[in-house]
């Protein structure tokens, strides 16, 4: 697998929103701990002319996934609320590509579900996806699996995601599920360090 980031690549930053971070309505434990490495990835992809896309849950107040409506989760990421906003430490460029999901009554775990993300990636000539964000065992997994189904080479950067782990090991099982479907798992640290090595070699030239 070619590990150099280029214009045919996209970084998909999945649901790093206040409600999924510590103090939020549906917090992932240490969900905000991944933000520094995600920000480094965003910088790398933008510098390399690659695409960076952000997904967010953007729910109505009576969304079907909420407990009051018979769903499994507490109300979260209600459109326009503080909880639905991206975490303030997350780097968002001046003109970001943002897709909103779960805007109707569907749960829409994947960033592709009910959005125009696929069309927009196709317009940009993207063929490979690097997926990061929250949570590994839900929206990250669903996004990666949809990416594979749509024909993208798909990689989850495991140290730039964080699982819910409702049952211990759910996050690891999610990663295994993606690899069984033809996806790849690598670390952001590896990707970043290899890019730094490439820059060093380019500098010598």
Helices and strands as residue ranges (DSSP letters): E 9-14, G 18-20, G 31-34, H 35-47, E 51-57, G 67-69, G 82-84, E 97-101, H 117-123, E 128-134, I 136-140, H 141-149, E 153-162, H 170-180, E 184-186, H 188-204
